[in-house]
Amino acid sequence: MKKVLTIAGSDSTGGAGLQADLKTFEEYGVFGFSSLTSVVTMDPASGWSHEVTEMPVDLLEKQLISVFAGGPVAALKTGMMGNEANIALASEYIGKYPETKVVIDPVIACKGTAQILQPKSVAAIKEYLLPQALVTTPNLVEAGILSELGDLTSVADMKKAARSIFQQGAKHVVVKGGHRLGSEKAVDLLYDGQDFIVLENELYQTDRNHGAGCTFAAAITAGLAKGLSVTAAVKLAKDFVAAAIKNGVEVNPYVGHVWHGAYNAAEHRITPEHQ
């Protein structure tokens, strides 16, 4: 069984972050490890406001030492990193295992909040992580920030951003269109430095999509670990996330999550008939 790692933040509601990653890894049939960089909490008493508590870099290193005690993993992904020290440390460990396939999900903002990483952290992602990425998966906002192109409103804008991010070292760039693109389809763009592939499927009008980005990057990571090409891994991940969004669940009055088990109909695995 392939081993995969997520270096990411924690979402206590279970929809995004390393919880989403581990659920996705399980659905793909790979064994997931995790190293926690931060804890995101949400307060219902203040309109579901988000707070990010960073993990100290020495604690992150202890986790990474534990993970790699058994040798390299087949693939890994990074998500919310918390601060530039954590980013630099993750980059150091990634550099020790060049055979590992690396997916960088450059999480810059929590969904539903304007809380942005400090400029030093954005710079650290560009300096340390993008050059190590086999695949990076920015959404429109993140791609606009990383490319310094600002608001992206069209596929043409996505292509310009993808070129810029590729030039920063990532070998493949997937710019996620999402709802912000204003298209009638769910449009993502894959760029390998030569060719653009526009991926489209049905756009589901739902608020139950929390965790979609994390799940998408985790699915790509797991697909790569199992030997899929980048293009095949991205296409399968898009189908996996589409099913997860289509079958999203209401968690509380503030948020609804994607259902990570939808693609494999996991809700039918163990039923009362098994008793």
C-alpha positions in Angstrom: 0.0 0.0 0.0 1.3 3.4 -1.0 2.1 5.9 1.8 1.2 9.6 1.4 1.6 12.6 3.6 -0.4 15.8 4.2 1.4 18.8 5.8 -1.6 21.0 6.6 -3.8 22.7 9.0 -6.6 21.2 11.1 -10.3 21.9 10.5 -12.2 20.7 13.6 -15.4 20.5 11.6 -13.9 17.8 9.5 -14.5 19.2 6.1 -11.2 20.7 5.0 -7.5 20.7 5.9 -5.8 17.5 6.9 -9.1 15.9 7.9 -10.3 16.2 4.3 -6.9 14.9 3.1 -6.9 11.8 5.2 -10.5 11.0 4.3 -9.6 11.4 0.6 -6.5 9.2 1.0 -8.6 6.5 2.5 -11.1 6.6 -0.4 -8.2 6.3 -2.8 -6.8 3.3 -1.0 -3.5 4.8 0.1 -2.2 5.1 3.7 -2.2 8.6 5.0 0.2 10.3 7.4 -0.3 13.9 8.7 1.8 16.7 10.1 -0.1 19.5 11.7 0.9 23.1 10.9 -2.0 25.1 12.4 -5.5 24.7 13.9 -8.4 26.6 12.4 -11.3 27.2 14.8 -14.7 28.8 14.1 -16.8 30.6 16.6 -20.6 30.4 16.1 -21.1 33.1 18.8 -19.4 35.7 16.5 -20.9 34.9 13.1 -18.6 31.8 12.5 -15.5 34.0 12.6 -12.3 32.1 11.9 -9.1 32.0 14.0 -5.9 30.4 13.0 -3.5 29.1 15.7 0.0 28.3 14.3 2.0 25.3 15.4 5.6 26.2 16.4 8.2 25.0 14.0 9.9 22.7 16.4 6.7 20.8 16.9 6.2 20.5 13.2 9.7 19.1 12.9 9.0 16.4 15.6 5.9 15.3 13.5 8.0 15.1 10.3 10.7 13.1 12.0 7.9 10.7 13.1 6.5 10.5 9.6 9.8 9.8 7.9 11.1 7.3 10.4 10.0 4.6 8.0 11.6 6.2 4.9 10.1 8.3 2.1 6.4 8.5 1.2 5.2 8.0 -2.4 3.6 11.4 -2.5 2.9 14.4 -0.3 0.8 17.6 -0.3 1.1 20.8 1.6 -1.9 23.0 2.6 -2.2 25.8 5.1 1.3 26.2 6.5 0.8 28.8 9.2 4.0 30.8 8.9 7.2 31.1 6.9 9.2 29.0 9.3 6.9 26.1 8.8 7.1 26.6 5.0 10.9 26.6 5.1 11.0 23.5 7.3 8.6 21.6 5.0 10.7 22.6 2.0 13.8 21.2 3.8 12.2 17.8 4.4 10.8 17.7 0.8 14.3 18.3 -0.5 15.6 15.2 1.4 13.3 12.9 -0.7 13.5 13.9 -4.4 11.7 10.7 -5.4 8.5 11.8 -3.6 5.8 13.4 -5.8 4.9 16.8 -4.4 1.6 18.6 -4.6 1.5 22.2 -3.3 -1.9 23.5 -2.5 -0.9 27.2 -1.8 -3.6 28.0 0.8 -3.5 31.7 1.3 -7.0 32.4 2.8 -9.6 30.5 4.7 -12.9 30.2 2.8 -15.4 32.7 4.3 -12.8 35.1 5.7 -10.5 37.8 4.5 -7.7 36.5 6.7 -4.7 36.4 4.4 -1.3 35.0 5.2 1.3 37.7 5.9 3.3 38.8 2.8 6.4 37.0 4.1 4.4 33.7 4.0 3.2 34.3 0.5 6.8 35.1 -0.5 8.0 31.9 1.3 5.5 29.8 -0.7 6.9 31.3 -3.9 10.5 30.8 -2.8 10.5 27.5 -1.1 7.5 25.4 -2.2 6.5 26.3 -5.8 10.0 25.2 -7.1 9.5 21.8 -5.5 6.0 21.3 -6.9 5.2 18.6 -9.4 1.7 20.0 -9.2 0.4 23.2 -7.6 -3.4 23.9 -7.3 -4.2 27.5 -6.6 -7.7 28.8 -6.8 -8.5 32.1 -8.6 -7.7 34.3 -5.6 -4.4 32.4 -4.9 -3.4 32.3 -8.5 -4.0 36.1 -8.8 -1.8 36.7 -5.7 1.0 34.3 -6.7 1.1 35.7 -10.3 0.6 39.3 -9.1 -2.1 39.7 -11.7 -4.9 40.5 -9.3 -8.5 39.5 -10.0 -8.8 36.7 -12.6 -12.1 36.7 -14.4 -11.7 34.6 -17.5 -9.9 31.5 -18.8 -7.5 33.8 -20.6 -6.6 35.4 -17.2 -6.2 31.9 -15.8 -3.7 31.0 -18.6 -1.7 34.1 -17.9 -1.5 33.3 -14.2 -0.6 29.7 -14.9 2.3 30.8 -17.1 3.6 33.1 -14.4 3.3 30.4 -11.7 5.0 27.8 -13.9 7.9 30.2 -14.4 8.3 30.3 -10.6 9.2 26.6 -10.7 6.1 24.5 -10.5 6.1 21.7 -13.2 2.4 21.6 -13.6 -0.1 24.3 -12.6 -3.8 23.7 -12.0 -5.8 26.9 -11.7 -9.2 26.2 -10.2 -12.0 28.3 -11.6 -14.8 27.5 -9.1 -17.8 29.7 -8.6 -15.8 32.9 -8.8 -15.3 32.5 -12.6 -18.9 33.1 -13.3 -19.1 30.3 -15.9 -22.0 27.9 -16.5 -19.5 25.0 -16.1 -17.0 24.1 -13.4 -13.8 25.1 -15.2 -10.3 24.2 -14.2 -7.1 24.7 -16.2 -4.0 22.5 -16.3 -0.7 23.8 -17.7 2.5 21.9 -18.1 4.7 24.6 -19.6 3.7 23.8 -23.1 0.0 22.9 -23.4 -3.2 24.0 -21.7 -6.0 21.6 -20.9 -9.3 23.1 -20.0 -11.3 20.7 -17.8 -15.1 21.2 -17.5 -17.9 19.5 -15.8 -21.3 20.3 -14.3 -21.3 23.3 -11.9 -23.3 22.5 -8.8 -25.1 25.5 -7.3 -24.6 24.7 -3.6 -23.2 26.1 -0.4 -22.2 22.6 0.7 -18.7 22.8 -0.9 -16.5 23.5 2.1 -13.3 21.5 1.7 -13.5 21.1 -2.1 -10.0 22.6 -2.7 -8.2 20.5 -0.1 -10.0 17.4 -1.3 -9.0 18.1 -4.9 -5.3 18.5 -4.1 -5.4 15.4 -1.8 -7.1 13.4 -4.6 -4.3 14.4 -7.1 -1.7 13.4 -4.5 -3.2 10.0 -4.0 -3.6 9.4 -7.7 0.0 10.3 -8.3 1.0 7.9 -5.5 -0.8 5.1 -7.2 1.1 5.7 -10.5 -1.3 7.9 -12.5 0.1 10.5 -14.8 -0.4 14.1 -13.8 -3.1 14.6 -16.4 -4.9 11.4 -15.4 -4.6 12.2 -11.7 -6.1 15.7 -12.2 -8.9 14.5 -14.3 -9.9 11.7 -11.8 -9.6 14.2 -8.9 -12.0 16.5 -10.7 -14.5 13.8 -11.0 -13.9 12.7 -7.4 -14.6 16.3 -6.1 -17.6 16.8 -8.4 -19.2 13.8 -6.7 -18.2 15.1 -3.3 -19.8 18.5 -4.0 -22.9 17.1 -5.6 -23.5 15.0 -2.5 -22.4 17.6 0.1 -23.9 17.6 3.6 -25.1 20.3 5.9 -22.9 20.3 9.0 -24.4 23.3 10.9 -26.3 26.5 10.1 -23.1 28.1 9.0 -21.4 25.6 6.7 -21.9 22.6 4.5 -19.1 20.1 3.6 -18.3 18.0 0.6 -18.9 14.3 1.1 -15.6 12.7 0.6 -17.1 9.2 0.3 -19.5 10.1 -2.5 -17.4 8.8 -5.4 -17.2 5.3 -3.9 -20.7 5.5 -2.3 -19.0 4.9 1.1 -22.3 5.4 2.9 -23.3 1.9 1.7 -20.2 0.1 2.9 -21.5 -1.0 6.3 -25.2 -1.2 6.9 -27.5 -2.9 9.5 -27.5 -6.0 7.3 -23.9 -6.6 8.3 -24.8 -7.1 11.9 
